[in-house]
C-alpha cells in the first residue's frame, strides 16, 4: 500500500529535524558530557521513527529485508498473512525507542527536562507509571509472531499469535467477514462474526465468545493490499479507493480526524450502508 503522501513526508522531516536538535543543544550546553552522548540515543530514536514512518506511510521503500516484512501466501482458496517476529519489531521499533529513551532520561539525568527540586518529580512518576509500562507492553507485542488465515468464501478466519510466555487464537467457522478501516485510520480490519477466542499465558488460560470481533491487517510487501482485498471482497472493490484515501490522510491529532478525513469517513459510511441494504 505505497502511496504518495506529502503530509507524512513533512511529518517525517519534522521528526528528523527534532532528532538532530537533541545532540546539537546538548553539545552547546555540555560538550562531550554524558548527557551529550545519551542525546544521540534520544535524537536517533526520533530519526528512526521518521524512517519507519516514511517506509510505512509513503511511497518510499526503505526496508527490503523479507524477514522484517509481512507476507501473503495462497494455499488453494486459503490466504495466509504471516507477520514474523522481526516484522512486528520493525513496525513498533520507532515509537518504542522514542518512549524508552525519553522514559529513562529522568533516572539517568535528573532535571534534564525540568527540575522541581523534589524526588520523585512529576517526570519520574510519568516515566515509572506510564512510559516504561507502555514500553514493557510493546516489548511483548513486538516479540510475537502472528498468522492470519482466511478463505475466499469469507466463512473461515483464524488469527494465531505466539509471544514470549503467551499465545492466543481467534477462530470462526461462520465468520461472515466484512471489511472496514480501523478506528485509528492507520490500517484495515476484518470484522468476523461468531468468534471463539482463547489465550494461554503464565497467568492461566482464558476463553471467550464474541458475536463480532475485529482483526487488523498488516501491510504486506510481496502482494499489495490493492491486489489482495479485491480478491477477498470483490463486491467492495468500488469502496477501496475511499478506504485507501482515509488511511493515507494524517490525523489532526491522535483522537480526531482532519476535516478532509471526516468527509471521507462520512462518504465511506454512507456507501457501506447502501451496500449492506442491497
C-alpha positions as CSV (number, residue, x, y, z in Angstrom):
1,X,0.0,0.0,0.0
2,X,2.5,2.5,-1.2
3,X,1.1,6.0,-2.0
4,X,2.5,9.5,-2.5
5,X,1.8,11.3,0.7
6,X,3.5,14.7,1.2
7,X,1.8,15.3,4.6
8,X,3.5,12.2,6.1
9,X,6.8,13.1,4.4
10,X,6.5,16.5,6.0
11,X,5.9,14.9,9.4
12,X,8.9,12.6,9.0
13,X,11.1,15.6,8.1
14,X,9.9,17.3,11.3
15,X,10.9,14.2,13.4
16,X,14.3,14.1,11.7
17,X,15.0,17.8,12.5
18,X,13.7,17.2,16.0
19,X,16.1,14.3,16.4
20,X,19.1,16.4,15.2
21,X,18.1,19.1,17.7
22,X,18.8,17.0,20.7
23,X,22.5,16.4,20.2
24,X,23.1,19.9,19.0
25,X,21.5,21.6,22.0
26,X,23.2,19.1,24.4
27,X,26.6,19.8,22.8
28,X,26.1,23.5,23.2
29,X,25.3,23.1,26.9
30,X,27.7,20.3,27.8
31,X,30.2,19.4,25.1
32,X,31.1,15.7,25.1
33,X,29.5,15.1,28.5
34,X,27.5,12.0,29.4
35,X,24.2,13.7,28.5
36,X,25.7,14.7,25.1
37,X,26.2,11.0,24.2
38,X,22.8,10.0,25.6
39,X,21.2,12.7,23.4
40,X,22.3,10.8,20.4
41,X,20.1,7.9,21.6
42,X,17.1,10.2,22.0
43,X,17.8,12.0,18.7
44,X,18.5,8.8,16.9
45,X,15.2,7.4,18.2
46,X,13.3,10.3,16.6
47,X,15.2,9.9,13.3
48,X,14.5,6.1,13.3
49,X,10.8,6.9,14.0
50,X,10.8,9.1,10.9
51,X,12.5,6.3,8.8
52,X,9.8,3.8,9.8
53,X,7.1,6.4,9.2
54,X,8.4,7.0,5.7
55,X,8.6,3.3,4.9
56,X,5.2,2.5,6.2
57,X,3.1,5.5,5.2
58,X,4.6,6.9,2.0
59,X,5.7,5.7,-1.5
60,X,9.3,5.2,-0.3
61,X,10.5,1.7,0.2
62,X,13.3,1.6,2.7
63,X,13.1,-1.8,4.4
64,X,13.7,-4.6,1.8
65,X,14.7,-7.5,4.1
66,X,11.9,-10.1,3.7
67,X,12.1,-11.4,7.2
68,X,11.2,-7.9,8.5
69,X,8.1,-7.6,6.4
70,X,4.6,-9.3,6.5
71,X,3.8,-11.6,3.6
72,X,0.7,-13.2,2.0
73,X,0.7,-16.7,0.6
74,X,-2.1,-18.7,-1.0
75,X,-3.0,-22.3,-0.5
76,X,-5.9,-23.2,-2.8
77,X,-8.7,-20.9,-1.6
78,X,-7.0,-20.0,1.7
79,X,-4.9,-16.8,2.1
80,X,-2.3,-16.8,4.9
81,X,-0.9,-13.5,6.1
82,X,2.3,-14.0,8.1
83,X,3.9,-11.5,10.4
84,X,7.3,-12.8,11.6
85,X,8.8,-11.5,14.9
86,X,11.2,-9.2,13.1
87,X,8.3,-7.6,11.2
88,X,6.5,-6.9,14.4
89,X,9.6,-5.5,15.9
90,X,10.3,-3.3,12.9
91,X,6.7,-1.9,12.9
92,X,6.9,-0.9,16.6
93,X,10.6,-0.1,16.9
94,X,10.2,3.7,16.1
95,X,7.7,4.6,18.9
96,X,9.4,2.0,21.3
97,X,12.8,3.6,21.1
98,X,11.4,7.1,21.4
99,X,9.5,6.1,24.5
100,X,12.3,4.2,26.1
101,X,14.8,6.9,25.5
102,X,12.6,9.6,27.0
103,X,11.4,7.3,29.8
104,X,14.9,6.6,31.0
105,X,16.0,10.3,30.9
106,X,14.8,11.4,34.4
107,X,16.5,8.4,36.0
108,X,19.8,8.8,34.2
109,X,19.9,12.6,34.0
110,X,17.6,14.2,36.7
111,X,16.5,17.7,35.8
112,X,17.2,17.2,32.1
113,X,13.7,18.3,31.1
114,X,12.6,20.2,34.2
115,X,13.6,20.0,37.9
116,X,11.1,20.9,40.6
117,X,13.7,20.1,43.3
118,X,11.9,17.0,44.6
119,X,12.3,13.3,44.2
120,X,10.3,11.7,42.8
121,X,9.5,14.5,40.4
122,X,6.4,14.6,38.2
123,X,8.6,13.4,35.3
124,X,9.8,10.4,37.4
125,X,6.2,9.5,38.1
126,X,5.2,9.8,34.4
127,X,8.1,7.7,33.5
128,X,7.5,5.0,36.1
129,X,3.7,4.6,35.7
130,X,3.0,5.5,32.1
131,X,6.0,5.5,29.7
132,X,8.0,2.5,31.0
133,X,5.0,0.2,31.5
134,X,3.9,1.1,27.9
135,X,7.4,0.0,26.7
136,X,7.1,-3.3,28.5
137,X,3.7,-3.9,26.9
138,X,5.2,-3.0,23.4
139,X,8.1,-5.4,24.1
140,X,5.7,-8.3,24.5
141,X,3.9,-7.3,21.3
142,X,6.9,-7.0,19.0
143,X,8.5,-10.2,20.3
144,X,5.4,-12.2,19.0
145,X,4.7,-13.8,15.7
146,X,1.2,-13.7,14.0
147,X,-0.6,-15.7,11.3
148,X,-4.0,-14.8,9.9
149,X,-5.8,-17.4,7.7
150,X,-9.0,-16.6,5.7
151,X,-10.8,-18.4,2.9
152,X,-12.1,-16.9,-0.2
153,X,-15.8,-17.5,0.7
154,X,-15.1,-15.5,3.9
155,X,-16.7,-18.1,6.2
156,X,-13.4,-19.0,8.0
157,X,-10.8,-17.0,9.8
158,X,-8.0,-17.9,12.2
159,X,-5.7,-15.4,13.9
160,X,-2.9,-17.0,15.8
161,X,-0.4,-15.0,17.9
162,X,2.6,-16.6,19.7
163,X,4.6,-14.4,22.1
164,X,7.1,-14.9,24.9
165,X,5.2,-16.8,27.6
166,X,1.8,-16.4,26.0
167,X,-0.2,-17.3,22.9
168,X,-3.7,-16.5,21.6
169,X,-6.0,-17.9,19.0
170,X,-9.2,-16.3,17.4
171,X,-11.2,-18.7,15.3
172,X,-14.6,-18.6,13.5
173,X,-16.1,-21.2,11.2
174,X,-19.1,-19.0,10.3
175,X,-17.3,-15.7,10.1
176,X,-19.3,-13.8,7.5
177,X,-16.3,-11.5,7.2
178,X,-16.7,-7.8,6.5
179,X,-14.1,-5.1,5.7
180,X,-13.6,-1.7,7.2
181,X,-10.9,0.9,8.2
182,X,-9.7,0.6,11.8
183,X,-10.9,3.4,14.1
184,X,-7.3,4.7,14.2
185,X,-7.4,5.2,10.4
186,X,-4.0,3.6,10.2
187,X,-4.9,0.2,8.8
188,X,-7.6,-2.1,7.5
189,X,-9.5,-4.6,9.7
190,X,-11.5,-7.7,9.1
191,X,-14.7,-7.9,11.1
192,X,-15.7,-11.5,12.0
193,X,-18.9,-12.9,13.5
194,X,-19.4,-15.9,15.8
195,X,-15.8,-15.8,17.2
196,X,-14.2,-18.1,19.7
197,X,-11.1,-16.6,21.4
198,X,-8.6,-18.4,23.7
199,X,-5.5,-17.1,25.4
200,X,-2.9,-19.0,27.4
201,X,-0.1,-17.5,29.4
202,X,1.9,-18.0,32.6
203,X,-1.1,-16.4,34.4
204,X,-3.5,-19.0,33.2
205,X,-6.0,-19.7,30.4
206,X,-8.9,-17.6,29.1
207,X,-11.8,-18.4,26.8
208,X,-14.4,-16.0,25.4
209,X,-17.0,-15.9,22.7
210,X,-17.8,-12.8,20.7
211,X,-20.7,-12.0,18.3
212,X,-18.3,-9.6,16.5
213,X,-14.6,-9.2,16.7
214,X,-12.1,-7.2,14.5
215,X,-8.7,-8.4,13.3
216,X,-6.3,-5.8,11.9
217,X,-4.5,-6.5,8.7
218,X,-0.8,-5.5,8.3
219,X,0.6,-4.1,5.1
220,X,2.4,-6.9,3.2
221,X,5.0,-6.2,0.6
222,X,5.1,-9.3,-1.6
223,X,1.4,-8.8,-2.6
224,X,-0.1,-5.4,-2.2
225,X,-3.4,-4.9,-0.3
226,X,-4.7,-3.3,-3.6
227,X,-4.5,-6.8,-5.1
228,X,-5.4,-8.9,-2.0
229,X,-8.5,-7.0,-0.8
230,X,-10.4,-7.2,-4.2
231,X,-9.7,-11.0,-4.2
232,X,-11.4,-11.3,-0.8
233,X,-14.1,-8.6,-1.2
234,X,-14.9,-8.2,-4.9
235,X,-18.2,-6.6,-4.2
236,X,-16.5,-3.8,-2.2
237,X,-13.9,-3.0,-4.9
238,X,-15.6,0.4,-5.5
239,X,-15.2,1.3,-1.8
240,X,-11.5,0.6,-1.6
241,X,-10.3,3.9,-3.1
242,X,-12.1,5.7,-0.3
243,X,-10.6,3.4,2.3
244,X,-7.1,3.9,1.0
245,X,-7.7,7.7,0.9
246,X,-8.8,7.6,4.6
247,X,-5.7,5.6,5.7
248,X,-3.4,8.0,3.7
249,X,-4.9,11.1,5.4
250,X,-2.9,12.0,8.6
251,X,-4.9,12.6,11.8
252,X,-5.2,16.2,13.1
253,X,-4.4,14.6,16.5
254,X,-4.4,11.1,18.0
255,X,-8.1,11.4,18.8
256,X,-9.6,13.5,16.0
257,X,-9.7,13.4,12.2
258,X,-8.9,16.2,9.9
259,X,-11.8,17.9,8.1
260,X,-10.9,16.0,4.9
261,X,-10.7,12.7,6.7
262,X,-14.1,13.3,8.3
263,X,-15.6,13.9,4.9
264,X,-14.0,10.7,3.5
265,X,-15.3,8.7,6.5
266,X,-18.8,10.0,6.1
267,X,-18.9,9.2,2.4
268,X,-17.5,5.8,3.1
269,X,-20.0,5.0,5.8
270,X,-22.9,6.1,3.5
271,X,-21.7,3.8,0.7
272,X,-21.2,0.9,3.1
273,X,-24.8,1.3,4.4
274,X,-26.1,1.4,0.8
275,X,-24.1,-1.8,0.0
276,X,-25.5,-3.6,3.1
277,X,-29.1,-2.7,2.2
278,X,-28.8,-4.5,-1.2
